[in-house]
Amino acid sequence: MPFSFQTTVKPEWIDYNGHMQDAFYGLVFSYAVDALQDDVGFDRKYREETGHTIYLVEEHKFFLNEVKEGDDLDVSIHVIAAKSKLFHLYAIMHSQGRDVAISELVEMHVRQKPKPHGVEIPQSILDKLLAYEIRPEELSAYKKRSRLMQLK
């Protein structure tokens, strides 16, 4: 079962074409991923106590349908893979019963000091991330992928 995040398109997100500006699709995906990270344990308390955080390493987006001011958005996030220092996410933004955008991304668990560098994800958090994992046989149903992204 995917992680789910909801929001509504705000007036300030609307561009000169009368629909949500592309930059705000990214903002909504970012807020959704932040909510997932809080859910699995990468929350403020964790960041303050450990000096560890999450950095975005790579992201690809597809814009499928426009959305307008006041439209409700639901972002579902699946984990494609999670291991060691990295996790690979697939997020689908839905509105009014249709897919409106897709974001596929890889994130890294980082110790910020003395210089930012990747570190192992604690097993308890890794286990929570993996609760949202897509089974390999289900992944073939996700057709909108710009190029192969995988954790090595």
N, C-alpha and C positions, 0 to 999 in steps of 0.2 A: 504494500500500500504506500503511495507517495506521501511526502510531506505536503501540506497545503497552506497557502498564504492568500489572504484576501485584502483588497483595497478598492478604491473608487477613483476614476479619472478626475483629477482636480482641474479647475478652470485655468490655472497657470501652466498646465501641461499642454495646452492646446496651441497649435501653431497657426500660421497664416492661411493654411489650407482647411482649417476647421476641424482637424483631427489631432490626436496625440502626436507630438513631435517625437522623432526617433530617439532622441537622447533620454526621454522619459521612460521609454520601454526599458532601457538599461537601468534607470533608477529603480523601477518597479522590480526588475529581476534582482538587483542588488539588495533591496529591502527584503525580498523573499529569501535570498540566500543568507542574509544576516539573521533572519528569524529561524531558519533551519539550524544555523550554527549555534544560536542561543539554545535551541531545543535539545541539541545533542551534548551541550556542555562547554562550547567555546564562548561562553557568555562574558559579561563585563567582569564578574568576580574572578573567573578563571584567568582572564587577560591580566588583571591587576595583580593577582597572587603569583602568577608564573612568569610574567614578562613575555608570554607567547601570544601569538595572534595568527590570523589567516591572511595570506596574500593571494590575490588572483594572478594566475600564471598565464592562462590563455582562455579566450572566449570567442565563440562564433555565434552570430544571431541570424535568424530568419524573420523577416517581417511578412506576415501572411495576410492580415486584414487590418483595416483601420478601426480605431475606437474613438468615441466622441466623449465630450464632457459629460460626467455623471454616469458613464457606463461602469458597471461592476466588473472587476477583474479577479480571477482566481488563478494563482500560479501553483502548479503541481510540480514537485521536484522529486526525481528519482536519482539514486546513486548508481552510476554505471560500474564504478570500482572505487575501492578505498584500500590503501595499503601504506605502510611505513609513514611517509611524510606527505603524501598526496591523496586527494580525492577528486573524482571525476563525476560531474553532475549533469543531468539533462532536465531542463525546466521548460514547461509548456504553459504559456499564458492563454487563458480561456476568457471569453466574454460572450454572453448571450448564446451559449451552446456551441461555440465554434472556437477553433484554435486561432489566435491572433498573432502569436509570436513564439519563437523557440530560442532558447539560449543553451548552448552546450559549453561547459567550462571546466577547467582544471584549477584547483586551489591547492596551496601549500601551507602546511603548519610551520610557523616561523618563530624562532627566538630572535627578538629584536636587538638585544645587546650582547656583546659590544658592537657587532655589525650584524644586520639581518642575515639569517641563514636557516635553511630547512632543518627541522628536528622531528623525531619520531612522534606520531600521534599517540597519546595515552590509550592503552587497550580499552578502557571503559568507554571512551568517546568513540573509538573506532568501532566498537560493537554497536553503539547507538546509530552511527552512520550506516552501518551495514544492514540495519533493520529496514532501511529505505532502498535497499539494493534491488535492481532489476535482475531477474533470473536471466542467464545467458540466452535461453531459448525465446525470451520475450523481447530481447533487444532488437531482433530483426524487424519487429513491427515499427520501430522508430526510423522512418524513411528520411526525414529531413536532417541529414548530417553532411556538413560541407566537405569534410575530408576526415580520414581516420585520426581520431584522437584516442590515445590509450596510455595507461601507466606502465612504465617499464621498470 
